Amino acid sequence: MTEENAPALTELAAAFGLQDLQPESLTRFARVHRARTVDGVEVVVKVAGAQPERVGAMARWQRGLATQGVPVVTALELDRENPQQVGEDWWVVYPFLDGAAYTGTTEQIESAGELLGLIHAAGAGTEGLRDYEWPDTPHEDVVSDLETLEAVLTAQGDPDAFAAVRALADRWWDNKARLEARDGDLPRCGVSSDYKANNLIWAGPVPTLVDPDNGGHEPRLFELAFVATLFHNECDGAAGRLLDAGEWSRFLTGYGRHVELTAAERELWPLVLDHILWEEGTWALEDNDETAWSDPRQRAYLLDLARASVDRFPLLPA
């Protein structure tokens, strides 16, 4: 969705029966607007997706988690359809959650791990969610991506970062068929596919997931690797780097209270992490624009991401 084809605020307000819809987004990365219902309930309205069947499946998955006591926002009950299509996309109204944003304390990090463990252990229904499909990537696409990434990182004056990315590409390519062949050894569950610090709000000891719209039915180990890769991406309250060794250990401590990884998952972890570093991490390096790269915190994080390696993120002993 672009600003040119996005619905006007007045259209959104009329569609959902909202008042005082604020023109300024809560984040620079997407349209997320505060408003009030006619009953005075503070809410946010945001894009839920473009495919109605996926939007409906995600809404059911969220409600399934909530009914089990897992803290995740769910679509607010209104006197009209929610989510619903407005313009080209489907939009959803959530209750506004008043709480603390991420500041990188060890307590927050451990509780974030606990929430992810709760989500993965809940077994909420996944019917209709997008199933993960292994990428059918020809080698020429890898070469093309490396050319783009070389230009991006050279512009930052950091050739060593590109050397690390090139080594990652080689590992990913060499191991992609081997990992895909072990698909059956990777337990799947419903995931948000966007489990990042800036999508968590602390209104209690365990945070609430506030942007659960982009997920699917994927290997749960992928989401753990996503945390290692992108947890601090686009988060103003985070350090300008990936999780360090102590923080990663605390995250796994929280996660491990609810999930016991299988022997196969532990064996395949290095391949899975390289897979996500290539598929998601390099996308972030390419996708961040000049404004993001000029931000000192985000730039430092991205350069650290380019250097990320498996040995920085060991799994805790079984």
MARNUSE-294459 format. One record per residue (C-alpha): residue number from 1; chain; residue in one letter; x, y, z. Coordinates in nm, 3 decimals, m for minus. Each point is the difference from the previous one (the first is absolute). Layout:
+------+-------+------+---------+---------+---------+
! resi ! chain ! resn !      xx !      yy !      zz !
+------+-------+------+---------+---------+---------+
!  NUM !     A !    A !       X !       Y !       Z !
...
+------+-------+------+---------+---------+---------+
% end
This chain:
+------+-------+------+---------+---------+---------+
! resi ! chain ! resn !      xx !      yy !      zz !
+------+-------+------+---------+---------+---------+
!    1 !     A !    M !   0.000 !   0.000 !   0.000 !
!    2 !     A !    T !   0.128 !   0.347 !  m0.088 !
!    3 !     A !    E !  m0.116 !   0.338 !   0.123 !
!    4 !     A !    E !  m0.149 !   0.062 !  m0.344 !
!    5 !     A !    N !  m0.248 !  m0.289 !   0.017 !
!    6 !     A !    A !  m0.053 !  m0.009 !   0.377 !
!    7 !     A !    P !  m0.346 !   0.096 !   0.123 !
!    8 !     A !    A !  m0.049 !   0.343 !   0.151 !
!    9 !     A !    L !  m0.031 !   0.030 !   0.375 !
!   10 !     A !    T !  m0.361 !   0.104 !  m0.042 !
!   11 !     A !    E !  m0.072 !  m0.328 !  m0.183 !
!   12 !     A !    L !   0.157 !  m0.203 !   0.279 !
!   13 !     A !    A !  m0.190 !   0.192 !   0.267 !
!   14 !     A !    A !  m0.331 !  m0.050 !  m0.179 !
!   15 !     A !    A !   0.064 !  m0.369 !  m0.071 !
!   16 !     A !    F !   0.063 !  m0.087 !   0.364 !
!   17 !     A !    G !  m0.209 !   0.268 !   0.170 !
!   18 !     A !    L !   0.299 !   0.173 !   0.158 !
!   19 !     A !    Q !   0.054 !   0.349 !   0.134 !
!   20 !     A !    D !   0.308 !   0.218 !   0.040 !
!   21 !     A !    L !   0.207 !  m0.205 !  m0.243 !
!   22 !     A !    Q !   0.349 !   0.143 !   0.034 !
!   23 !     A !    P !   0.176 !   0.087 !  m0.328 !
!   24 !     A !    E !   0.349 !  m0.073 !   0.130 !
!   25 !     A !    S !   0.100 !  m0.367 !  m0.002 !
!   26 !     A !    L !   0.130 !  m0.160 !   0.318 !
!   27 !     A !    T !   0.295 !  m0.134 !  m0.200 !
!   28 !     A !    R !   0.194 !   0.128 !  m0.300 !
!   29 !     A !    F !   0.003 !  m0.350 !  m0.148 !
!   30 !     A !    A !  m0.376 !  m0.045 !  m0.057 !
!   31 !     A !    R !  m0.340 !   0.169 !   0.030 !
!   32 !     A !    V !  m0.110 !  m0.063 !   0.359 !
!   33 !     A !    H !  m0.243 !   0.265 !   0.124 !
!   34 !     A !    R !  m0.152 !   0.064 !   0.340 !
!   35 !     A !    A !  m0.372 !   0.070 !   0.031 !
!   36 !     A !    R !  m0.300 !  m0.045 !   0.229 !
!   37 !     A !    T !  m0.322 !  m0.194 !  m0.041 !
!   38 !     A !    V !  m0.331 !   0.177 !   0.052 !
!   39 !     A !    D !   0.001 !  m0.157 !   0.347 !
!   40 !     A !    G !   0.331 !   0.166 !   0.081 !
!   41 !     A !    V !   0.222 !  m0.310 !  m0.027 !
!   42 !     A !    E !   0.356 !   0.090 !  m0.103 !
!   43 !     A !    V !   0.100 !  m0.201 !  m0.308 !
!   44 !     A !    V !   0.248 !  m0.027 !  m0.285 !
!   45 !     A !    V !  m0.086 !  m0.076 !  m0.362 !
!   46 !     A !    K !   0.255 !  m0.158 !  m0.234 !
!   47 !     A !    V !   0.037 !  m0.215 !  m0.312 !
!   48 !     A !    A !  m0.068 !  m0.369 !   0.067 !
!   49 !     A !    G !   0.091 !  m0.131 !  m0.346 !
!   50 !     A !    A !  m0.120 !  m0.022 !  m0.357 !
!   51 !     A !    Q !  m0.148 !  m0.353 !  m0.018 !
!   52 !     A !    P !  m0.330 !  m0.043 !   0.188 !
!   53 !     A !    E !   0.049 !  m0.372 !   0.068 !
!   54 !     A !    R !   0.341 !   0.067 !   0.158 !
!   55 !     A !    V !  m0.136 !   0.293 !   0.201 !
!   56 !     A !    G !  m0.283 !  m0.215 !   0.135 !
!   57 !     A !    A !   0.234 !  m0.287 !   0.087 !
!   58 !     A !    M !   0.236 !   0.231 !   0.188 !
!   59 !     A !    A !  m0.291 !   0.149 !   0.194 !
!   60 !     A !    R !  m0.113 !  m0.350 !   0.103 !
!   61 !     A !    W !   0.354 !  m0.093 !   0.102 !
!   62 !     A !    Q !   0.029 !   0.312 !   0.214 !
!   63 !     A !    R !  m0.332 !  m0.073 !   0.172 !
!   64 !     A !    G !   0.111 !  m0.359 !   0.059 !
!   65 !     A !    L !   0.311 !   0.124 !   0.177 !
!   66 !     A !    A !  m0.195 !   0.253 !   0.205 !
!   67 !     A !    T !  m0.253 !  m0.257 !   0.119 !
!   68 !     A !    Q !   0.293 !  m0.201 !   0.139 !
!   69 !     A !    G !   0.123 !   0.303 !   0.192 !
!   70 !     A !    V !   0.289 !   0.083 !  m0.232 !
!   71 !     A !    P !   0.039 !   0.381 !  m0.007 !
!   72 !     A !    V !  m0.057 !   0.102 !  m0.360 !
!   73 !     A !    V !  m0.228 !   0.272 !  m0.133 !
!   74 !     A !    T !  m0.315 !  m0.107 !  m0.182 !
!   75 !     A !    A !  m0.239 !   0.188 !  m0.223 !
!   76 !     A !    L !  m0.240 !   0.212 !   0.204 !
!   77 !     A !    E !  m0.367 !  m0.096 !  m0.007 !
!   78 !     A !    L !  m0.185 !   0.278 !  m0.181 !
!   79 !     A !    D !  m0.352 !   0.045 !  m0.132 !
!   80 !     A !    R !   0.139 !  m0.064 !  m0.348 !
!   81 !     A !    E !   0.245 !  m0.233 !  m0.170 !
!   82 !     A !    N !   0.351 !   0.002 !   0.144 !
!   83 !     A !    P !   0.231 !  m0.065 !  m0.182 !
!   84 !     A !    Q !  m0.147 !   0.135 !  m0.322 !
!   85 !     A !    Q !   0.115 !   0.115 !  m0.342 !
!   86 !     A !    V !   0.047 !   0.373 !  m0.046 !
!   87 !     A !    G !   0.149 !   0.095 !  m0.334 !
!   88 !     A !    E !   0.237 !  m0.266 !  m0.135 !
!   89 !     A !    D !   0.094 !  m0.148 !   0.337 !
!   90 !     A !    W !  m0.160 !  m0.152 !   0.305 !
!   91 !     A !    W !   0.022 !   0.204 !   0.318 !
!   92 !     A !    V !  m0.046 !  m0.093 !   0.363 !
!   93 !     A !    V !  m0.083 !   0.191 !   0.317 !
!   94 !     A !    Y !   0.179 !  m0.108 !   0.318 !
!   95 !     A !    P !  m0.040 !   0.139 !   0.351 !
!   96 !     A !    F !   0.278 !   0.246 !   0.080 !
!   97 !     A !    L !   0.232 !  m0.155 !   0.255 !
!   98 !     A !    D !   0.149 !   0.240 !   0.253 !
!   99 !     A !    G !   0.328 !  m0.139 !   0.129 !
!  100 !     A !    A !   0.377 !   0.022 !  m0.012 !
!  101 !     A !    A !   0.196 !  m0.027 !  m0.323 !
!  102 !     A !    Y !   0.319 !  m0.199 !  m0.033 !
!  103 !     A !    T !   0.310 !   0.152 !   0.158 !
!  104 !     A !    G !   0.222 !  m0.309 !  m0.004 !
!  105 !     A !    T !  m0.002 !  m0.101 !   0.366 !
!  106 !     A !    T !   0.091 !  m0.360 !   0.073 !
!  107 !     A !    E !  m0.340 !  m0.047 !   0.164 !
!  108 !     A !    Q !  m0.175 !   0.112 !  m0.318 !
!  109 !     A !    I !   0.214 !  m0.228 !  m0.214 !
!  110 !     A !    E !  m0.068 !  m0.307 !   0.214 !
!  111 !     A !    S !  m0.372 !   0.074 !   0.011 !
!  112 !     A !    A !  m0.001 !   0.046 !  m0.380 !
!  113 !     A !    G !   0.145 !  m0.350 !  m0.025 !
!  114 !     A !    E !  m0.269 !  m0.126 !   0.233 !
!  115 !     A !    L !  m0.276 !   0.147 !  m0.217 !
!  116 !     A !    L !   0.143 !  m0.164 !  m0.312 !
!  117 !     A !    G !   0.011 !  m0.330 !   0.187 !
!  118 !     A !    L !  m0.362 !   0.042 !   0.104 !
!  119 !     A !    I !  m0.103 !   0.068 !  m0.359 !
!  120 !     A !    H !   0.184 !  m0.303 !  m0.136 !
!  121 !     A !    A !  m0.126 !  m0.229 !   0.276 !
!  122 !     A !    A !  m0.364 !   0.110 !  m0.020 !
!  123 !     A !    G !  m0.085 !  m0.204 !  m0.309 !
!  124 !     A !    A !  m0.253 !   0.259 !  m0.120 !
!  125 !     A !    G !  m0.183 !  m0.102 !  m0.318 !
!  126 !     A !    T !   0.185 !   0.074 !  m0.323 !
!  127 !     A !    E !  m0.263 !  m0.089 !  m0.261 !
!  128 !     A !    G !   0.020 !   0.247 !  m0.288 !
!  129 !     A !    L !   0.335 !   0.149 !   0.101 !
!  130 !     A !    R !   0.266 !   0.036 !  m0.267 !
!  131 !     A !    D !   0.215 !  m0.314 !  m0.011 !
!  132 !     A !    Y !   0.373 !   0.053 !  m0.030 !
!  133 !     A !    E !   0.136 !  m0.087 !  m0.344 !
!  134 !     A !    W !   0.371 !  m0.050 !  m0.050 !
!  135 !     A !    P !   0.145 !   0.255 !  m0.241 !
!  136 !     A !    D !   0.077 !  m0.121 !  m0.352 !
!  137 !     A !    T !   0.292 !   0.237 !  m0.050 !
!  138 !     A !    P !   0.230 !  m0.036 !  m0.303 !
!  139 !     A !    H !   0.368 !   0.072 !   0.053 !
!  140 !     A !    E !  m0.013 !   0.302 !  m0.229 !
!  141 !     A !    D !  m0.240 !   0.163 !   0.247 !
!  142 !     A !    V !   0.253 !  m0.053 !   0.279 !
!  143 !     A !    V !   0.267 !   0.164 !  m0.216 !
!  144 !     A !    S !  m0.232 !   0.291 !  m0.075 !
!  145 !     A !    D !  m0.085 !   0.046 !   0.369 !
!  146 !     A !    L !   0.370 !   0.000 !   0.087 !
!  147 !     A !    E !   0.063 !   0.275 !  m0.255 !
!  148 !     A !    T !  m0.272 !   0.210 !   0.163 !
!  149 !     A !    L !   0.127 !  m0.071 !   0.349 !
!  150 !     A !    E !   0.356 !   0.085 !  m0.102 !
!  151 !     A !    A !  m0.119 !   0.339 !  m0.121 !
!  152 !     A !    V !  m0.199 !   0.059 !   0.320 !
!  153 !     A !    L !   0.285 !  m0.089 !   0.235 !
!  154 !     A !    T !   0.271 !   0.165 !  m0.209 !
!  155 !     A !    A !  m0.199 !   0.322 !   0.025 !
!  156 !     A !    Q !   0.032 !  m0.036 !   0.378 !
!  157 !     A !    G !   0.377 !  m0.033 !  m0.027 !
!  158 !     A !    D !   0.000 !  m0.350 !   0.148 !
!  159 !     A !    P !   0.147 !  m0.261 !  m0.237 !
!  160 !     A !    D !   0.051 !  m0.246 !   0.288 !
!  161 !     A !    A !  m0.377 !  m0.008 !   0.051 !
!  162 !     A !    F !  m0.050 !  m0.102 !  m0.362 !
!  163 !     A !    A !   0.262 !  m0.273 !   0.034 !
!  164 !     A !    A !  m0.209 !  m0.150 !   0.282 !
!  165 !     A !    V !  m0.315 !   0.019 !  m0.212 !
!  166 !     A !    R !   0.173 !  m0.168 !  m0.292 !
!  167 !     A !    A !   0.112 !  m0.285 !   0.229 !
!  168 !     A !    L !  m0.360 !  m0.032 !   0.124 !
!  169 !     A !    A !  m0.125 !  m0.027 !  m0.360 !
!  170 !     A !    D !   0.244 !  m0.283 !  m0.066 !
!  171 !     A !    R !  m0.110 !  m0.191 !   0.310 !
!  172 !     A !    W !  m0.367 !   0.054 !  m0.075 !
!  173 !     A !    W !   0.036 !  m0.120 !  m0.357 !
!  174 !     A !    D !   0.207 !  m0.304 !   0.095 !
!  175 !     A !    N !  m0.248 !  m0.111 !   0.268 !
!  176 !     A !    K !  m0.341 !   0.103 !  m0.138 !
!  177 !     A !    A !  m0.091 !  m0.340 !  m0.149 !
!  178 !     A !    R !   0.121 !  m0.184 !   0.311 !
!  179 !     A !    L !  m0.215 !   0.215 !   0.229 !
!  180 !     A !    E !  m0.310 !  m0.024 !  m0.219 !
!  181 !     A !    A !   0.036 !  m0.378 !  m0.006 !
!  182 !     A !    R !  m0.038 !   0.004 !   0.380 !
!  183 !     A !    D !  m0.327 !   0.195 !  m0.008 !
!  184 !     A !    G !  m0.181 !  m0.282 !   0.178 !
!  185 !     A !    D !   0.238 !   0.029 !   0.295 !
!  186 !     A !    L !  m0.099 !   0.362 !   0.066 !
!  187 !     A !    P !  m0.320 !   0.027 !   0.211 !
!  188 !     A !    R !  m0.235 !   0.268 !  m0.133 !
!  189 !     A !    C !  m0.241 !   0.227 !   0.182 !
!  190 !     A !    G !  m0.169 !   0.335 !  m0.045 !
!  191 !     A !    V !   0.253 !   0.284 !  m0.001 !
!  192 !     A !    S !  m0.025 !   0.378 !  m0.031 !
!  193 !     A !    S !   0.294 !   0.013 !  m0.247 !
!  194 !     A !    D !   0.082 !   0.341 !   0.147 !
!  195 !     A !    Y !   0.101 !  m0.066 !   0.361 !
!  196 !     A !    K !   0.199 !   0.316 !   0.067 !
!  197 !     A !    A !   0.055 !   0.222 !   0.302 !
!  198 !     A !    N !  m0.202 !   0.287 !  m0.147 !
!  199 !     A !    N !  m0.305 !  m0.228 !  m0.029 !
!  200 !     A !    L !  m0.009 !  m0.069 !   0.374 !
!  201 !     A !    I !  m0.159 !   0.210 !   0.274 !
!  202 !     A !    W !   0.054 !  m0.069 !   0.370 !
!  203 !     A !    A !  m0.328 !   0.049 !   0.185 !
!  204 !     A !    G !   0.091 !  m0.280 !   0.242 !
!  205 !     A !    P !   0.287 !  m0.236 !   0.081 !
!  206 !     A !    V !  m0.033 !  m0.166 !  m0.342 !
!  207 !     A !    P !  m0.037 !   0.229 !  m0.302 !
!  208 !     A !    T !  m0.289 !   0.008 !  m0.243 !
!  209 !     A !    L !   0.055 !  m0.056 !  m0.372 !
!  210 !     A !    V !  m0.160 !   0.297 !  m0.175 !
!  211 !     A !    D !   0.062 !  m0.056 !  m0.372 !
!  212 !     A !    P !  m0.095 !  m0.363 !  m0.071 !
!  213 !     A !    D !  m0.119 !   0.043 !  m0.358 !
!  214 !     A !    N !   0.271 !  m0.138 !  m0.226 !
!  215 !     A !    G !   0.041 !  m0.353 !   0.124 !
!  216 !     A !    G !  m0.050 !  m0.350 !  m0.124 !
!  217 !     A !    H !   0.050 !  m0.369 !   0.070 !
!  218 !     A !    E !   0.377 !  m0.047 !   0.012 !
!  219 !     A !    P !   0.274 !  m0.193 !   0.178 !
!  220 !     A !    R !   0.014 !   0.147 !   0.351 !
!  221 !     A !    L !   0.379 !   0.002 !  m0.021 !
!  222 !     A !    F !  m0.030 !   0.259 !  m0.280 !
!  223 !     A !    E !  m0.157 !   0.249 !   0.241 !
!  224 !     A !    L !   0.274 !  m0.061 !   0.254 !
!  225 !     A !    A !   0.254 !   0.071 !  m0.275 !
!  226 !     A !    F !  m0.202 !   0.308 !  m0.097 !
!  227 !     A !    V !   0.051 !   0.133 !   0.353 !
!  228 !     A !    A !   0.375 !  m0.051 !  m0.025 !
!  229 !     A !    T !  m0.006 !   0.182 !  m0.334 !
!  230 !     A !    L !  m0.251 !   0.282 !   0.027 !
!  231 !     A !    F !  m0.111 !   0.048 !   0.362 !
!  232 !     A !    H !   0.162 !   0.346 !   0.020 !
!  233 !     A !    N !  m0.089 !   0.109 !  m0.353 !
!  234 !     A !    E !  m0.188 !   0.331 !  m0.025 !
!  235 !     A !    C !  m0.020 !   0.036 !   0.381 !
!  236 !     A !    D !   0.101 !   0.340 !   0.132 !
!  237 !     A !    G !   0.024 !  m0.130 !   0.357 !
!  238 !     A !    A !   0.242 !  m0.281 !  m0.087 !
!  239 !     A !    A !   0.377 !  m0.004 !  m0.008 !
!  240 !     A !    G !   0.161 !   0.054 !  m0.340 !
!  241 !     A !    R !   0.090 !  m0.365 !  m0.037 !
!  242 !     A !    L !  m0.143 !  m0.350 !   0.011 !
!  243 !     A !    L !  m0.061 !  m0.169 !   0.335 !
!  244 !     A !    D !   0.328 !  m0.066 !   0.179 !
!  245 !     A !    A !   0.094 !  m0.335 !   0.157 !
!  246 !     A !    G !  m0.151 !   0.077 !   0.339 !
!  247 !     A !    E !  m0.322 !   0.138 !  m0.148 !
!  248 !     A !    W !  m0.039 !  m0.298 !  m0.232 !
!  249 !     A !    S !   0.046 !  m0.236 !   0.294 !
!  250 !     A !    R !  m0.268 !   0.185 !   0.198 !
!  251 !     A !    F !  m0.239 !  m0.016 !  m0.299 !
!  252 !     A !    L !   0.051 !  m0.375 !  m0.031 !
!  253 !     A !    T !  m0.051 !  m0.042 !   0.375 !
!  254 !     A !    G !  m0.347 !   0.152 !  m0.029 !
!  255 !     A !    Y !  m0.079 !  m0.195 !  m0.315 !
!  256 !     A !    G !   0.114 !  m0.327 !   0.151 !
!  257 !     A !    R !  m0.253 !   0.021 !   0.282 !
!  258 !     A !    H !  m0.266 !  m0.102 !  m0.250 !
!  259 !     A !    V !   0.173 !  m0.168 !  m0.296 !
!  260 !     A !    E !   0.248 !  m0.285 !  m0.006 !
!  261 !     A !    L !   0.173 !  m0.010 !  m0.336 !
!  262 !     A !    T !   0.049 !  m0.340 !  m0.161 !
!  263 !     A !    A !   0.336 !  m0.160 !  m0.067 !
!  264 !     A !    A !  m0.054 !   0.058 !  m0.372 !
!  265 !     A !    E !  m0.071 !   0.369 !   0.056 !
!  266 !     A !    R !   0.322 !   0.035 !   0.196 !
!  267 !     A !    E !   0.192 !  m0.180 !  m0.273 !
!  268 !     A !    L !  m0.148 !   0.217 !  m0.275 !
!  269 !     A !    W !   0.025 !   0.331 !   0.186 !
!  270 !     A !    P !   0.316 !   0.122 !  m0.181 !
!  271 !     A !    L !  m0.159 !  m0.063 !  m0.340 !
!  272 !     A !    V !  m0.329 !   0.161 !   0.106 !
!  273 !     A !    L !   0.172 !   0.310 !   0.134 !
!  274 !     A !    D !   0.203 !   0.041 !  m0.319 !
!  275 !     A !    H !  m0.324 !  m0.048 !  m0.197 !
!  276 !     A !    I !  m0.175 !   0.282 !   0.185 !
!  277 !     A !    L !   0.309 !   0.223 !  m0.001 !
!  278 !     A !    W !   0.003 !  m0.028 !  m0.378 !
!  279 !     A !    E !  m0.374 !   0.009 !  m0.068 !
!  280 !     A !    E !  m0.097 !   0.265 !   0.257 !
!  281 !     A !    G !   0.324 !   0.168 !   0.104 !
!  282 !     A !    T !   0.126 !   0.089 !  m0.346 !
!  283 !     A !    W !  m0.349 !   0.118 !  m0.094 !
!  284 !     A !    A !   0.019 !   0.245 !   0.290 !
!  285 !     A !    L !   0.341 !   0.121 !  m0.119 !
!  286 !     A !    E !  m0.141 !   0.064 !  m0.347 !
!  287 !     A !    D !  m0.336 !   0.137 !   0.111 !
!  288 !     A !    N !   0.120 !   0.269 !   0.240 !
!  289 !     A !    D !   0.009 !   0.334 !  m0.177 !
!  290 !     A !    E !   0.237 !   0.295 !   0.024 !
!  291 !     A !    T !  m0.193 !   0.144 !   0.295 !
!  292 !     A !    A !   0.044 !  m0.323 !   0.195 !
!  293 !     A !    W !   0.369 !  m0.026 !  m0.081 !
!  294 !     A !    S !   0.054 !   0.360 !   0.110 !
!  295 !     A !    D !  m0.148 !  m0.077 !   0.343 !
!  296 !     A !    P !   0.298 !  m0.087 !   0.226 !
!  297 !     A !    R !  m0.182 !  m0.269 !   0.198 !
!  298 !     A !    Q !  m0.152 !  m0.172 !  m0.301 !
!  299 !     A !    R !   0.324 !   0.022 !  m0.199 !
!  300 !     A !    A !   0.198 !  m0.161 !   0.282 !
!  301 !     A !    Y !  m0.257 !  m0.277 !   0.029 !
!  302 !     A !    L !   0.004 !  m0.068 !  m0.376 !
!  303 !     A !    L !   0.378 !  m0.019 !  m0.016 !
!  304 !     A !    D !  m0.002 !  m0.242 !   0.292 !
!  305 !     A !    L !  m0.268 !  m0.202 !  m0.180 !
!  306 !     A !    A !   0.223 !  m0.025 !  m0.306 !
!  307 !     A !    R !   0.269 !  m0.159 !   0.218 !
!  308 !     A !    A !  m0.232 !  m0.241 !   0.184 !
!  309 !     A !    S !   0.112 !  m0.361 !   0.027 !
!  310 !     A !    V !  m0.138 !  m0.321 !   0.146 !
!  311 !     A !    D !   0.257 !  m0.023 !   0.277 !
!  312 !     A !    R !  m0.141 !   0.318 !   0.156 !
!  313 !     A !    F !  m0.331 !  m0.172 !   0.072 !
!  314 !     A !    P !   0.049 !  m0.343 !   0.157 !
!  315 !     A !    L !  m0.299 !  m0.189 !   0.134 !
!  316 !     A !    L !  m0.007 !  m0.066 !   0.372 !
!  317 !     A !    P !   0.097 !  m0.349 !   0.112 !
!  318 !     A !    A !  m0.292 !  m0.242 !  m0.002 !
+------+-------+------+---------+---------+---------+
% end
